[in-house]
Amino acid sequence: MVQGSDTYTPHSGQAEVHASDAKVKVLEVARRWGKSRFALFEGLDHYTQALDIPVSNQLVPPFHMWVVVPSYPQGRQTWHEMVSLMPTEFASSRGIRQDEWIIYLKGAAGREWGLIELKSAHDPSSLQTVGLDYLWVNEAQDIPNEAFEKLLPTLRSPERMGYAVFEGIPPTYADHWFHMAFLAGERGRADYLSYKATAFDNPFLTHAQKEEIRKDRELITDAAWRRMYLAEFSERSSYFSNVDACLIGDLLKEPVPGARYVGGLDLGRKVDATVLHIYDAVKRQLVYHRAWDNGQSWVVQREGLSFIQDLWQMDRLVVDATTLGGDIFCSELQEIGIPVDEYVISWQTRDRLLNTLAVAIERETVHFPPVPSLLRQLRAFQARRQPGGGYKIEAPPGEHDDEVFAAALALTACDAEQRVGVMPRGGRMRYMPTQAEANGGISNVRQMLDQRDRERTIQRWEEAGIRL
């Protein structure tokens, strides 16, 4: 069999999953386990089996396989691995077409008989429905639900074999299609196999490689590390942890007399909506939410904002002016009387903006009603490893970030956070450290709190006219 070829020798876990006759195999498996190699050779096994199955001349190509990646840049490593591992005896005379992301396979008589295509899910509408003998979804946690809805019918053609492997690390929210498919297999759905394994279950990893994995724990949160290398599902593994603790109340239909309001506006780009968040400045709580889709002109958005400002009387509206033309739009808002603060998002200010929101959520000093689009984006955000080895805080491919940035921008206009809880006289108020502070150790946190107390004492003395 192909699994025993010179380019691939499966380890015990891979062999176990290969042995299953399930039509759909769902692998919530950690990094470094060998998911890609498994999925490629699972597909080639089905190809060799298909060579013995008679097909009509109308079925073109006789064997059809898709490899679906979140985006072409993200799938480049998968493509190179496929090319390097492809047994030479399987390629037809047309062979591997790098410019088309296609591998042509030959039949028993040397004629072109099969086709492997690498497809990107970045534009779900491009995943036109075809019948597939084998579908491999790579990095499934980064494939949006909308794309999967296009892919599922490809397994339903009566003339095709309809096998599939969905593989990746666990997603960061429960209603992602990949996690739902995994749960379906766990609950005994016919023809589904759900399989979970950690990076340490790969017997081919060296001691040095395992130590590298352990050291990554120093760079990211514990929940994110456990998701990446132990394949543990947790909604706390997203960058914004403790989200559920910040849920409170409902959106308001109109302002409360005497309250003071501020806002954050994330201007839409090609695929994102323009999103407005209005917060109670003192309570640091979301009270009003509005979104304009990317098909609505800025003229429509400007008029809408004018009407909203007449009602809510925001003291400040912090606007992302990074978008092309954003500075002009900000000037137009100022001309109609909206107190706009322009915020230019660079690589430096971006991290600071997101970190501020993350800390507020950790400490429960910001609150919001359960707005579905906001909760989805907060739970989807993650620290994603970059090709150079660092991490970037971002939404996964196919997801949006407009709600997150609208919330973060509005938070910058709110009053300073208030520490919560009451301690006995002489004690300290309850304090929730950030991840960085927690990683730094309790002694560092204690020193920081002592320093803050000294600064507040000096400030009180100065206000009372006391000079040292």
Secondary structure, DSSP 8 states (H G I E B T S, - for coil): -GGGSTT----HHHHHHHH---SEEEEEE-TTS-HHHHHHHHHHHHHHHHTTS---TTSSSSEEEEEEES-HHHHHHHHHHHHHHS-GGGEEEEEEETTTTEEEEE-TTSSEEEEEEEEE-SSGGG------SEEEESSGGGS-HHHHHHHGGGG--TTS--EEEEEES--SSTTSHHHHHHHHHHTT-TTEEEEEE-GGG-TT--HHHHHHHHHGGGTS-HHHHHHHHH----GGGSSS---GGGB-S---SS--TT--EEEEEE---SSS-EEEEEEETTTTEEEEEEEE-TTS-HHHHHHHHHHHHHHH--SEEEEE--STTHHHHHHHHHHTT--EEEE---HHHHHHHHHHHHHHHHHT--BB---HHHHHHHHH-EEEE-TTS-EEEE--TT---HHHHHHHHHHHHS----------TTS-------HHHHHH-HHHHHHHHHHHHHHHHHHHHHHTT---
